[in-house]
Amino acid sequence: MLMKLSQVGTRLKAKALSRKGQNTVEYLLMLTVVVGVVLVSGAMLKKFMPTLFNNIQQMITGAAGQMGTGGGN
C-alpha cells in the first residue's frame, strides 16, 4: 500500500505534534531532578564549607612555600 508524499508528511507532522506535551513534561522532570541534586549537595557541603576552604588555603600556602626549596639541580 503506497501513500502519497503529502500523506506521509501529514502523518509525521501529526505524530510530532502529539508528542509535544510529553517532551515538555520530560524536560520539566529532568530540570526538577537537577535542581534537587544541586540543592541537596549544597546543603550537605554547607556544613563542611568553612573547613574545606581553610584546608584548600593551607594546601595552596604550603605548596607556594615549598616552591624553590627542592633539592634540584
Backbone atoms as SQL, in Angstrom:
CREATE TABLE atoms (id INTEGER PRIMARY KEY, chain TEXT, resi INTEGER, resn TEXT, atom TEXT, x REAL, y REAL, z REAL);
INSERT INTO atoms VALUES
  (1, 'A', 1, 'MET', 'N', 0.847, -1.175, 0.000),
  (2, 'A', 1, 'MET', 'CA', 0.000, 0.000, 0.000),
  (3, 'A', 1, 'MET', 'C', 0.892, 1.237, 0.000),
  (4, 'A', 2, 'LEU', 'N', 0.818, 1.981, -1.048),
  (5, 'A', 2, 'LEU', 'CA', 1.662, 3.163, -1.189),
  (6, 'A', 2, 'LEU', 'C', 0.890, 4.409, -0.797),
  (7, 'A', 3, 'MET', 'N', 1.591, 5.301, -0.064),
  (8, 'A', 3, 'MET', 'CA', 0.988, 6.581, 0.306),
  (9, 'A', 3, 'MET', 'C', 1.657, 7.680, -0.491),
  (10, 'A', 4, 'LYS', 'N', 0.922, 8.706, -0.693),
  (11, 'A', 4, 'LYS', 'CA', 1.499, 9.869, -1.350),
  (12, 'A', 4, 'LYS', 'C', 2.433, 10.568, -0.373),
  (13, 'A', 5, 'LEU', 'N', 3.375, 11.306, -0.906),
  (14, 'A', 5, 'LEU', 'CA', 4.352, 12.011, -0.082),
  (15, 'A', 5, 'LEU', 'C', 3.666, 13.004, 0.851),
  (16, 'A', 6, 'SER', 'N', 2.614, 13.652, 0.403),
  (17, 'A', 6, 'SER', 'CA', 1.901, 14.608, 1.254),
  (18, 'A', 6, 'SER', 'C', 1.229, 13.904, 2.431),
  (19, 'A', 7, 'GLN', 'N', 0.758, 12.681, 2.226),
  (20, 'A', 7, 'GLN', 'CA', 0.140, 11.926, 3.309),
  (21, 'A', 7, 'GLN', 'C', 1.174, 11.541, 4.363),
  (22, 'A', 8, 'VAL', 'N', 2.364, 11.162, 3.926),
  (23, 'A', 8, 'VAL', 'CA', 3.438, 10.812, 4.860),
  (24, 'A', 8, 'VAL', 'C', 3.812, 12.043, 5.683),
  (25, 'A', 9, 'GLY', 'N', 3.945, 13.178, 5.019),
  (26, 'A', 9, 'GLY', 'CA', 4.278, 14.415, 5.730),
  (27, 'A', 9, 'GLY', 'C', 3.214, 14.793, 6.746),
  (28, 'A', 10, 'THR', 'N', 1.959, 14.617, 6.383),
  (29, 'A', 10, 'THR', 'CA', 0.863, 14.944, 7.289),
  (30, 'A', 10, 'THR', 'C', 0.883, 14.026, 8.510),
  (31, 'A', 11, 'ARG', 'N', 1.131, 12.753, 8.285),
  (32, 'A', 11, 'ARG', 'CA', 1.169, 11.807, 9.408),
  (33, 'A', 11, 'ARG', 'C', 2.356, 12.090, 10.331),
  (34, 'A', 12, 'LEU', 'N', 3.517, 12.398, 9.761),
  (35, 'A', 12, 'LEU', 'CA', 4.688, 12.707, 10.584),
  (36, 'A', 12, 'LEU', 'C', 4.464, 13.976, 11.399),
  (37, 'A', 13, 'LYS', 'N', 3.839, 14.956, 10.774),
  (38, 'A', 13, 'LYS', 'CA', 3.564, 16.209, 11.473),
  (39, 'A', 13, 'LYS', 'C', 2.599, 15.974, 12.631),
  (40, 'A', 14, 'ALA', 'N', 1.587, 15.179, 12.420),
  (41, 'A', 14, 'ALA', 'CA', 0.614, 14.876, 13.473),
  (42, 'A', 14, 'ALA', 'C', 1.286, 14.122, 14.614),
  (43, 'A', 15, 'LYS', 'N', 2.177, 13.194, 14.297),
  (44, 'A', 15, 'LYS', 'CA', 2.889, 12.454, 15.337),
  (45, 'A', 15, 'LYS', 'C', 3.793, 13.375, 16.145),
  (46, 'A', 16, 'ALA', 'N', 4.489, 14.276, 15.465),
  (47, 'A', 16, 'ALA', 'CA', 5.392, 15.198, 16.153),
  (48, 'A', 16, 'ALA', 'C', 4.613, 16.124, 17.079),
  (49, 'A', 17, 'LEU', 'N', 3.469, 16.591, 16.645),
  (50, 'A', 17, 'LEU', 'CA', 2.669, 17.485, 17.470),
  (51, 'A', 17, 'LEU', 'C', 2.058, 16.757, 18.656),
  (52, 'A', 18, 'SER', 'N', 1.757, 15.476, 18.509),
  (53, 'A', 18, 'SER', 'CA', 1.139, 14.746, 19.606),
  (54, 'A', 18, 'SER', 'C', 2.134, 14.475, 20.735),
  (55, 'A', 19, 'ARG', 'N', 3.432, 14.500, 20.469),
  (56, 'A', 19, 'ARG', 'CA', 4.450, 14.251, 21.489),
  (57, 'A', 19, 'ARG', 'C', 4.942, 15.542, 22.137),
  (58, 'A', 20, 'LYS', 'N', 4.461, 16.663, 21.728),
  (59, 'A', 20, 'LYS', 'CA', 4.956, 17.945, 22.241),
  (60, 'A', 20, 'LYS', 'C', 4.766, 18.065, 23.753),
  (61, 'A', 21, 'GLY', 'N', 3.594, 17.708, 24.251),
  (62, 'A', 21, 'GLY', 'CA', 3.334, 17.790, 25.680),
  (63, 'A', 21, 'GLY', 'C', 4.181, 16.819, 26.477),
  (64, 'A', 22, 'GLN', 'N', 4.403, 15.661, 25.936),
  (65, 'A', 22, 'GLN', 'CA', 5.212, 14.662, 26.616),
  (66, 'A', 22, 'GLN', 'C', 6.652, 15.150, 26.742),
  (67, 'A', 23, 'ASN', 'N', 7.193, 15.742, 25.715),
  (68, 'A', 23, 'ASN', 'CA', 8.550, 16.258, 25.766),
  (69, 'A', 23, 'ASN', 'C', 8.682, 17.349, 26.820),
  (70, 'A', 24, 'THR', 'N', 7.701, 18.217, 26.926),
  (71, 'A', 24, 'THR', 'CA', 7.731, 19.290, 27.910),
  (72, 'A', 24, 'THR', 'C', 7.752, 18.720, 29.323),
  (73, 'A', 25, 'VAL', 'N', 6.950, 17.713, 29.565),
  (74, 'A', 25, 'VAL', 'CA', 6.909, 17.084, 30.888),
  (75, 'A', 25, 'VAL', 'C', 8.244, 16.424, 31.194),
  (76, 'A', 26, 'GLU', 'N', 8.838, 15.769, 30.209),
  (77, 'A', 26, 'GLU', 'CA', 10.132, 15.129, 30.419),
  (78, 'A', 26, 'GLU', 'C', 11.201, 16.157, 30.765),
  (79, 'A', 27, 'TYR', 'N', 11.224, 17.270, 30.063),
  (80, 'A', 27, 'TYR', 'CA', 12.213, 18.317, 30.358),
  (81, 'A', 27, 'TYR', 'C', 11.996, 18.906, 31.746),
  (82, 'A', 28, 'LEU', 'N', 10.756, 19.105, 32.131),
  (83, 'A', 28, 'LEU', 'CA', 10.473, 19.633, 33.467),
  (84, 'A', 28, 'LEU', 'C', 10.911, 18.652, 34.553),
  (85, 'A', 29, 'LEU', 'N', 10.712, 17.369, 34.327),
  (86, 'A', 29, 'LEU', 'CA', 11.154, 16.365, 35.291),
  (87, 'A', 29, 'LEU', 'C', 12.676, 16.346, 35.406),
  (88, 'A', 30, 'MET', 'N', 13.356, 16.439, 34.280),
  (89, 'A', 30, 'MET', 'CA', 14.826, 16.476, 34.315),
  (90, 'A', 30, 'MET', 'C', 15.315, 17.722, 35.047),
  (91, 'A', 31, 'LEU', 'N', 14.696, 18.851, 34.791),
  (92, 'A', 31, 'LEU', 'CA', 15.073, 20.087, 35.465),
  (93, 'A', 31, 'LEU', 'C', 14.844, 19.981, 36.966),
  (94, 'A', 32, 'THR', 'N', 13.751, 19.364, 37.362),
  (95, 'A', 32, 'THR', 'CA', 13.456, 19.171, 38.780),
  (96, 'A', 32, 'THR', 'C', 14.515, 18.302, 39.449),
  (97, 'A', 33, 'VAL', 'N', 14.925, 17.243, 38.774),
  (98, 'A', 33, 'VAL', 'CA', 15.952, 16.365, 39.338),
  (99, 'A', 33, 'VAL', 'C', 17.273, 17.104, 39.482),
  (100, 'A', 34, 'VAL', 'N', 17.672, 17.871, 38.468),
  (101, 'A', 34, 'VAL', 'CA', 18.932, 18.613, 38.521),
  (102, 'A', 34, 'VAL', 'C', 18.900, 19.638, 39.649),
  (103, 'A', 35, 'VAL', 'N', 17.816, 20.376, 39.772),
  (104, 'A', 35, 'VAL', 'CA', 17.703, 21.374, 40.836),
  (105, 'A', 35, 'VAL', 'C', 17.738, 20.691, 42.202),
  (106, 'A', 36, 'GLY', 'N', 17.073, 19.560, 42.325),
  (107, 'A', 36, 'GLY', 'CA', 17.079, 18.820, 43.588),
  (108, 'A', 36, 'GLY', 'C', 18.474, 18.361, 43.968),
  (109, 'A', 37, 'VAL', 'N', 19.226, 17.846, 43.003),
  (110, 'A', 37, 'VAL', 'CA', 20.596, 17.398, 43.276),
  (111, 'A', 37, 'VAL', 'C', 21.474, 18.570, 43.695),
  (112, 'A', 38, 'VAL', 'N', 21.335, 19.701, 43.027),
  (113, 'A', 38, 'VAL', 'CA', 22.127, 20.878, 43.387),
  (114, 'A', 38, 'VAL', 'C', 21.782, 21.353, 44.797),
  (115, 'A', 39, 'LEU', 'N', 20.510, 21.386, 45.132),
  (116, 'A', 39, 'LEU', 'CA', 20.107, 21.832, 46.463),
  (117, 'A', 39, 'LEU', 'C', 20.597, 20.890, 47.560),
  (118, 'A', 40, 'VAL', 'N', 20.463, 19.596, 47.332),
  (119, 'A', 40, 'VAL', 'CA', 20.905, 18.624, 48.338),
  (120, 'A', 40, 'VAL', 'C', 22.418, 18.675, 48.512),
  (121, 'A', 41, 'SER', 'N', 23.148, 18.743, 47.399),
  (122, 'A', 41, 'SER', 'CA', 24.611, 18.797, 47.512),
  (123, 'A', 41, 'SER', 'C', 25.049, 20.103, 48.153),
  (124, 'A', 42, 'GLY', 'N', 24.367, 21.194, 47.872),
  (125, 'A', 42, 'GLY', 'CA', 24.688, 22.467, 48.514),
  (126, 'A', 42, 'GLY', 'C', 24.439, 22.426, 50.002),
  (127, 'A', 43, 'ALA', 'N', 23.351, 21.811, 50.406),
  (128, 'A', 43, 'ALA', 'CA', 23.046, 21.703, 51.836),
  (129, 'A', 43, 'ALA', 'C', 24.060, 20.816, 52.549),
  (130, 'A', 44, 'MET', 'N', 24.491, 19.739, 51.882),
  (131, 'A', 44, 'MET', 'CA', 25.479, 18.855, 52.501),
  (132, 'A', 44, 'MET', 'C', 26.847, 19.518, 52.586),
  (133, 'A', 45, 'LEU', 'N', 27.210, 20.289, 51.573),
  (134, 'A', 45, 'LEU', 'CA', 28.513, 20.958, 51.586),
  (135, 'A', 45, 'LEU', 'C', 28.549, 22.154, 52.527),
  (136, 'A', 46, 'LYS', 'N', 27.387, 22.684, 52.855),
  (137, 'A', 46, 'LYS', 'CA', 27.329, 23.896, 53.669),
  (138, 'A', 46, 'LYS', 'C', 28.017, 23.706, 55.022),
  (139, 'A', 47, 'LYS', 'N', 27.821, 22.544, 55.637),
  (140, 'A', 47, 'LYS', 'CA', 28.426, 22.342, 56.953),
  (141, 'A', 47, 'LYS', 'C', 29.922, 22.053, 56.851),
  (142, 'A', 48, 'PHE', 'N', 30.401, 21.605, 55.702),
  (143, 'A', 48, 'PHE', 'CA', 31.823, 21.332, 55.521),
  (144, 'A', 48, 'PHE', 'C', 32.559, 22.498, 54.864),
  (145, 'A', 49, 'MET', 'N', 31.831, 23.507, 54.420),
  (146, 'A', 49, 'MET', 'CA', 32.408, 24.589, 53.637),
  (147, 'A', 49, 'MET', 'C', 33.510, 25.359, 54.368),
  (148, 'A', 50, 'PRO', 'N', 33.331, 25.789, 55.610),
  (149, 'A', 50, 'PRO', 'CA', 34.407, 26.563, 56.259),
  (150, 'A', 50, 'PRO', 'C', 35.707, 25.768, 56.360),
  (151, 'A', 51, 'THR', 'N', 35.642, 24.513, 56.761),
  (152, 'A', 51, 'THR', 'CA', 36.866, 23.725, 56.877),
  (153, 'A', 51, 'THR', 'C', 37.423, 23.373, 55.506),
  (154, 'A', 52, 'LEU', 'N', 36.552, 23.190, 54.533),
  (155, 'A', 52, 'LEU', 'CA', 37.013, 22.875, 53.187),
  (156, 'A', 52, 'LEU', 'C', 37.853, 24.010, 52.623),
  (157, 'A', 53, 'PHE', 'N', 37.349, 25.237, 52.698),
  (158, 'A', 53, 'PHE', 'CA', 38.102, 26.369, 52.179),
  (159, 'A', 53, 'PHE', 'C', 39.376, 26.617, 52.976),
  (160, 'A', 54, 'ASN', 'N', 39.329, 26.390, 54.276),
  (161, 'A', 54, 'ASN', 'CA', 40.513, 26.554, 55.103),
  (162, 'A', 54, 'ASN', 'C', 41.581, 25.530, 54.709),
  (163, 'A', 55, 'ASN', 'N', 41.176, 24.284, 54.487),
  (164, 'A', 55, 'ASN', 'CA', 42.117, 23.249, 54.062),
  (165, 'A', 55, 'ASN', 'C', 42.724, 23.563, 52.703),
  (166, 'A', 56, 'ILE', 'N', 41.918, 24.029, 51.788),
  (167, 'A', 56, 'ILE', 'CA', 42.416, 24.389, 50.451),
  (168, 'A', 56, 'ILE', 'C', 43.421, 25.528, 50.562),
  (169, 'A', 57, 'GLN', 'N', 43.105, 26.534, 51.376),
  (170, 'A', 57, 'GLN', 'CA', 44.010, 27.668, 51.551),
  (171, 'A', 57, 'GLN', 'C', 45.337, 27.210, 52.155),
  (172, 'A', 58, 'GLN', 'N', 45.291, 26.317, 53.130),
  (173, 'A', 58, 'GLN', 'CA', 46.516, 25.817, 53.745),
  (174, 'A', 58, 'GLN', 'C', 47.337, 25.000, 52.745),
  (175, 'A', 59, 'MET', 'N', 46.681, 24.227, 51.914),
  (176, 'A', 59, 'MET', 'CA', 47.395, 23.435, 50.911),
  (177, 'A', 59, 'MET', 'C', 48.083, 24.333, 49.895),
  (178, 'A', 60, 'ILE', 'N', 47.396, 25.393, 49.461),
  (179, 'A', 60, 'ILE', 'CA', 47.982, 26.324, 48.500),
  (180, 'A', 60, 'ILE', 'C', 49.154, 27.064, 49.129),
  (181, 'A', 61, 'THR', 'N', 48.966, 27.521, 50.364),
  (182, 'A', 61, 'THR', 'CA', 50.040, 28.241, 51.056),
  (183, 'A', 61, 'THR', 'C', 51.244, 27.323, 51.259),
  (184, 'A', 62, 'GLY', 'N', 51.012, 26.074, 51.644),
  (185, 'A', 62, 'GLY', 'CA', 52.105, 25.120, 51.830),
  (186, 'A', 62, 'GLY', 'C', 52.838, 24.830, 50.535),
  (187, 'A', 63, 'ALA', 'N', 52.086, 24.664, 49.441),
  (188, 'A', 63, 'ALA', 'CA', 52.709, 24.393, 48.147),
  (189, 'A', 63, 'ALA', 'C', 53.498, 25.601, 47.666),
  (190, 'A', 64, 'ALA', 'N', 52.978, 26.800, 47.898),
  (191, 'A', 64, 'ALA', 'CA', 53.687, 28.006, 47.480),
  (192, 'A', 64, 'ALA', 'C', 54.958, 28.188, 48.307),
  (193, 'A', 65, 'GLY', 'N', 54.909, 27.818, 49.592),
  (194, 'A', 65, 'GLY', 'CA', 56.076, 27.943, 50.448),
  (195, 'A', 65, 'GLY', 'C', 57.177, 26.961, 50.074),
  (196, 'A', 66, 'GLN', 'N', 56.812, 25.832, 49.506),
  (197, 'A', 66, 'GLN', 'CA', 57.785, 24.815, 49.135),
  (198, 'A', 66, 'GLN', 'C', 58.409, 25.059, 47.767),
  (199, 'A', 67, 'MET', 'N', 57.879, 25.991, 47.006),
  (200, 'A', 67, 'MET', 'CA', 58.412, 26.267, 45.680),
  (201, 'A', 67, 'MET', 'C', 59.838, 26.804, 45.810),
  (202, 'A', 68, 'GLY', 'N', 60.725, 26.266, 45.081),
  (203, 'A', 68, 'GLY', 'CA', 62.094, 26.738, 45.082),
  (204, 'A', 68, 'GLY', 'C', 62.948, 26.161, 46.193),
  (205, 'A', 69, 'THR', 'N', 62.354, 25.354, 47.064),
  (206, 'A', 69, 'THR', 'CA', 63.137, 24.764, 48.146),
  (207, 'A', 69, 'THR', 'C', 63.534, 23.337, 47.841),
  (208, 'A', 70, 'GLY', 'N', 63.201, 22.854, 46.651),
  (209, 'A', 70, 'GLY', 'CA', 63.541, 21.477, 46.277),
  (210, 'A', 70, 'GLY', 'C', 65.040, 21.311, 46.100),
  (211, 'A', 71, 'GLY', 'N', 65.514, 20.116, 46.213),
  (212, 'A', 71, 'GLY', 'CA', 66.941, 19.846, 46.079),
  (213, 'A', 71, 'GLY', 'C', 67.308, 19.547, 44.652),
  (214, 'A', 72, 'GLY', 'N', 66.824, 20.310, 43.719),
  (215, 'A', 72, 'GLY', 'CA', 67.001, 20.077, 42.286),
  (216, 'A', 72, 'GLY', 'C', 68.426, 20.145, 41.811),
  (217, 'A', 73, 'ASN', 'N', 68.688, 20.779, 40.700),
  (218, 'A', 73, 'ASN', 'CA', 69.980, 20.789, 40.023),
  (219, 'A', 73, 'ASN', 'C', 70.990, 21.402, 40.944);
